[in-house]
């Protein structure tokens, strides 16, 4: 948010939403879930507020991979717990 204020002189809605998602994700003890929530929030912010060009497209793909990994890990942990 600091860079947003320095660059534009105000705080944008995207920065507030991203900051809120990061703060809320810190409440969960599961590391994969925290990472997935942060990547998902970044993905939504990029798709809604930024044009997908160049390096931003690479970051979008990286965010999608992180969300998919977190989703897979969360489902796998649930299945493993149920078989024991």
N, CA, C and O of each residue as an XYZ file, in Angstrom:
336
protein
N       0.815     -1.184      0.000
C       0.000      0.000      0.000
C       0.865      1.255      0.000
O       0.481      2.284     -0.557
N       2.024      1.165      0.623
C       2.911      2.330      0.683
C       3.332      2.738     -0.724
O       3.340      3.924     -1.054
N       3.678      1.763     -1.546
C       4.076      2.088     -2.925
C       2.912      2.686     -3.704
O       3.112      3.560     -4.547
N       1.712      2.225     -3.428
C       0.518      2.765     -4.074
C       0.335      4.239     -3.706
O       0.027      5.063     -4.566
N       0.525      4.563     -2.439
C       0.394      5.949     -1.984
C       1.499      6.812     -2.589
O       1.239      7.932     -3.029
N       2.723      6.301     -2.612
C       3.843      7.059     -3.171
C       3.638      7.309     -4.661
O       3.897      8.406     -5.157
N       3.177      6.298     -5.360
C       3.019      6.404     -6.811
C       1.846      7.285     -7.215
O       1.984      8.134     -8.096
N       0.676      7.089     -6.571
C      -0.530      7.786     -7.023
C      -1.021      8.864     -6.066
O      -1.822      9.717     -6.449
N      -0.545      8.831     -4.826
C      -1.002      9.805     -3.855
C      -2.248      9.376     -3.105
O      -2.765     10.129     -2.280
N      -2.741      8.164     -3.382
C      -3.913      7.639     -2.678
C      -3.843      6.121     -2.650
O      -3.016      5.513     -3.330
N      -4.706      5.523     -1.868
C      -4.758      4.061     -1.758
C      -5.894      3.562     -2.637
O      -7.030      4.022     -2.518
N      -5.586      2.623     -3.515
C      -6.612      2.096     -4.421
C      -7.397      0.963     -3.766
O      -6.971      0.390     -2.763
N      -8.535      0.656     -4.345
C      -9.392     -0.423     -3.851
C      -8.662     -1.757     -3.949
O      -8.783     -2.596     -3.057
N      -7.911     -1.958     -5.022
C      -7.170     -3.204     -5.201
C      -6.149     -3.426     -4.099
O      -5.996     -4.546     -3.612
N      -5.453     -2.380     -3.704
C      -4.473     -2.501     -2.622
C      -5.146     -2.823     -1.295
O      -4.629     -3.616     -0.507
N      -6.278     -2.220     -1.052
C      -7.009     -2.489      0.196
C      -7.486     -3.936      0.222
O      -7.351     -4.611      1.242
N      -8.039     -4.419     -0.885
C      -8.514     -5.802     -0.938
C      -7.372     -6.793     -0.775
O      -7.512     -7.792     -0.070
N      -6.250     -6.524     -1.418
C      -5.093     -7.402     -1.304
C      -4.559     -7.400      0.127
O      -4.232     -8.458      0.665
N      -4.467     -6.244      0.738
C      -4.013     -6.157      2.129
C      -4.950     -6.880      3.078
O      -4.500     -7.545      4.011
N      -6.255     -6.754      2.848
C      -7.246     -7.439      3.673
C      -7.141     -8.952      3.524
O      -7.230     -9.680      4.512
N      -6.954     -9.423      2.312
C      -6.825    -10.866      2.085
C      -5.571    -11.415      2.753
O      -5.603    -12.502      3.330
N      -4.481    -10.683      2.680
C      -3.247    -11.126      3.328
C      -3.429    -11.152      4.841
O      -2.988    -12.091      5.504
N      -4.070    -10.135      5.386
C      -4.302    -10.092      6.832
C      -5.207    -11.241      7.282
O      -4.946    -11.867      8.309
N      -6.257    -11.518      6.529
C      -7.165    -12.610      6.887
C      -6.514    -13.981      6.714
O      -6.792    -14.904      7.479
N      -5.653    -14.110      5.714
C      -4.991    -15.401      5.507
C      -4.006    -15.711      6.625
O      -3.684    -16.876      6.861
N      -3.531    -14.695      7.306
C      -2.599    -14.915      8.414
C      -3.283    -15.578      9.605
O      -2.604    -16.062     10.510
N      -4.607    -15.610      9.619
C      -5.338    -16.205     10.735
C      -5.356    -17.731     10.698
O      -5.662    -18.364     11.708
N      -5.037    -18.330      9.559
C      -5.062    -19.789      9.451
C      -3.678    -20.373      9.751
O      -2.665    -19.799      9.353
N      -3.632    -21.512     10.453
C      -2.334    -22.108     10.775
C      -1.729    -22.931      9.629
O      -0.558    -23.305      9.701
N      -2.486    -23.215      8.597
C      -2.009    -24.054      7.500
C      -1.260    -23.193      6.482
O      -1.834    -22.283      5.883
N       0.020    -23.489      6.295
C       0.867    -22.671      5.418
C       0.399    -22.700      3.965
O       0.394    -21.669      3.294
N       0.006    -23.877      3.479
C      -0.437    -23.977      2.083
C      -1.689    -23.148      1.846
O      -1.845    -22.531      0.792
N      -2.574    -23.135      2.827
C      -3.802    -22.362      2.694
C      -3.499    -20.865      2.689
O      -4.086    -20.117      1.907
N      -2.593    -20.429      3.551
C      -2.198    -19.015      3.567
C      -1.636    -18.604      2.217
O      -1.996    -17.560      1.673
N      -0.748    -19.435      1.681
C      -0.148    -19.132      0.378
C      -1.200    -19.115     -0.718
O      -1.177    -18.244     -1.587
N      -2.115    -20.066     -0.684
C      -3.175    -20.121     -1.689
C      -4.091    -18.918     -1.637
O      -4.488    -18.394     -2.678
N      -4.436    -18.469     -0.429
C      -5.307    -17.295     -0.288
C      -4.593    -16.056     -0.816
O      -5.189    -15.254     -1.534
N      -3.340    -15.899     -0.471
C      -2.586    -14.736     -0.946
C      -2.439    -14.746     -2.463
O      -2.603    -13.714     -3.114
N      -2.131    -15.913     -3.024
C      -2.001    -16.012     -4.481
C      -3.338    -15.772     -5.165
O      -3.393    -15.132     -6.215
N      -4.412    -16.280     -4.578
C      -5.738    -16.056     -5.149
C      -6.134    -14.589     -5.119
O      -6.705    -14.074     -6.080
N      -5.830    -13.920     -4.017
C      -6.136    -12.488     -3.923
C      -5.307    -11.696     -4.925
O      -5.810    -10.770     -5.561
N      -4.048    -12.057     -5.063
C      -3.201    -11.379     -6.040
C      -3.706    -11.635     -7.454
O      -3.707    -10.732     -8.292
N      -4.130    -12.856     -7.716
C      -4.656    -13.201     -9.036
C      -5.894    -12.383     -9.365
O      -6.003    -11.829    -10.459
N      -6.823    -12.304     -8.429
C      -8.044    -11.522     -8.662
C      -7.712    -10.049     -8.859
O      -8.253     -9.401     -9.755
N      -6.826     -9.522     -8.027
C      -6.446     -8.106     -8.151
C      -5.799     -7.829     -9.504
O      -6.081     -6.810    -10.135
N      -4.942     -8.727     -9.941
C      -4.286     -8.526    -11.245
C      -5.280     -8.602    -12.391
O      -5.226     -7.792    -13.316
N      -6.190     -9.572    -12.335
C      -7.146     -9.727    -13.427
C      -8.157     -8.584    -13.469
O      -8.626     -8.210    -14.544
N      -8.496     -8.029    -12.305
C      -9.500     -6.970    -12.261
C      -8.886     -5.594    -12.507
O      -9.457     -4.776    -13.228
N      -7.729     -5.340    -11.911
C      -7.195     -3.976    -11.897
C      -6.011     -3.728    -12.823
O      -5.688     -2.571    -13.096
N      -5.356     -4.769    -13.312
C      -4.164     -4.567    -14.142
C      -4.331     -5.231    -15.502
O      -4.933     -6.300    -15.600
N      -3.808     -4.610    -16.544
C      -3.814     -5.291    -17.843
C      -2.800     -6.436    -17.828
O      -1.693     -6.284    -17.313
N      -3.179     -7.563    -18.387
C      -2.303     -8.731    -18.386
C      -1.383     -8.647    -19.600
O      -1.730     -9.073    -20.701
N      -0.199     -8.084    -19.360
C       0.814     -7.965    -20.413
C       2.181     -8.276    -19.828
O       2.462     -7.935    -18.679
N       3.026     -8.921    -20.611
C       4.418     -9.146    -20.236
C       4.592     -9.879    -18.920
O       4.079    -10.983    -18.739
N       5.314     -9.262    -18.009
C       5.630     -9.902    -16.732
C       4.368    -10.157    -15.915
O       4.331    -11.100    -15.126
N       3.342     -9.341    -16.087
C       2.097     -9.540    -15.337
C       1.437    -10.866    -15.742
O       0.824    -11.531    -14.908
N       1.560    -11.246    -17.004
C       1.008    -12.525    -17.448
C       1.751    -13.686    -16.798
O       1.140    -14.694    -16.446
N       3.060    -13.551    -16.637
C       3.835    -14.591    -15.964
C       3.448    -14.706    -14.494
O       3.364    -15.811    -13.959
N       3.215    -13.579    -13.846
C       2.806    -13.596    -12.449
C       1.410    -14.205    -12.315
O       1.142    -14.914    -11.344
N       0.526    -13.944    -13.262
C      -0.809    -14.545    -13.247
C      -0.691    -16.069    -13.341
O      -1.373    -16.786    -12.609
N       0.163    -16.565    -14.230
C       0.356    -18.013    -14.348
C       0.941    -18.598    -13.066
O       0.550    -19.685    -12.641
N       1.870    -17.883    -12.457
C       2.462    -18.326    -11.198
C       1.399    -18.375    -10.096
O       1.358    -19.325     -9.314
N       0.546    -17.359    -10.035
C      -0.538    -17.336     -9.042
C      -1.498    -18.498     -9.248
O      -1.936    -19.119     -8.279
N      -1.825    -18.794    -10.486
C      -2.720    -19.921    -10.784
C      -2.087    -21.223    -10.306
O      -2.768    -22.071     -9.728
N      -0.784    -21.385    -10.545
C      -0.092    -22.594    -10.096
C      -0.094    -22.704     -8.570
O      -0.280    -23.795     -8.030
N       0.108    -21.590     -7.876
C       0.096    -21.611     -6.411
C      -1.287    -21.940     -5.860
O      -1.407    -22.700     -4.899
N      -2.323    -21.377     -6.459
C      -3.690    -21.670     -6.017
C      -4.015    -23.141     -6.260
O      -4.622    -23.787     -5.406
N      -3.620    -23.677     -7.411
C      -3.881    -25.082     -7.718
C      -3.141    -25.997     -6.735
O      -3.694    -26.997     -6.279
N      -1.907    -25.654     -6.416
C      -1.141    -26.466     -5.464
C      -1.772    -26.421     -4.075
O      -1.859    -27.446     -3.398
N      -2.210    -25.243     -3.650
C      -2.837    -25.124     -2.335
C      -4.141    -25.916     -2.296
O      -4.436    -26.576     -1.300
N      -4.912    -25.854     -3.359
C      -6.174    -26.586     -3.424
C      -5.907    -28.097     -3.372
O      -6.572    -28.833     -2.644
N      -4.924    -28.537     -4.157
C      -4.566    -29.952     -4.176
C      -4.071    -30.406     -2.805
O      -4.460    -31.472     -2.329
N      -3.220    -29.609     -2.170
C      -2.678    -29.967     -0.855
C      -3.764    -30.024      0.204
O      -3.749    -30.910      1.058
N      -4.704    -29.092      0.160
C      -5.792    -29.083      1.139
C      -6.670    -30.321      0.971
O      -7.065    -30.929      1.965
N      -6.976    -30.697     -0.241
C      -7.781    -31.892     -0.493
C      -7.048    -33.161     -0.125
O      -7.652    -34.104      0.385
N      -5.760    -33.193     -0.377
C      -4.948    -34.364     -0.060
C      -4.828    -34.565      1.448
O      -4.883    -35.695      1.934
N      -4.666    -33.471      2.182
C      -4.575    -33.567      3.638
C      -5.882    -34.082      4.221
O      -5.868    -34.863      5.172
N      -6.996    -33.662      3.671
C      -8.303    -34.116      4.148
C      -8.472    -35.609      3.873
O      -8.977    -36.338      4.726
N      -8.054    -36.073      2.691
C      -8.166    -37.488      2.355
C      -7.247    -38.330      3.240
O      -7.639    -39.400      3.706
N      -6.026    -37.848      3.472
C      -5.080    -38.603      4.300
C      -5.580    -38.732      5.731
O      -5.406    -39.781      6.351
N      -6.189    -37.694      6.258
C      -6.708    -37.721      7.625
C      -7.872    -38.708      7.725
O      -8.045    -39.366      8.751
N      -8.661    -38.810      6.667
C      -9.815    -39.704      6.704
C      -9.453    -41.173      6.630
O     -10.238    -42.012      7.072
N      -8.285    -41.518      6.083
C      -7.892    -42.925      5.952
C      -7.188    -43.447      7.183
O      -6.987    -44.656      7.300
N      -6.813    -42.598      8.089
C      -6.086    -43.061      9.283
C      -7.016    -43.403     10.394
O      -6.572    -43.808     11.468
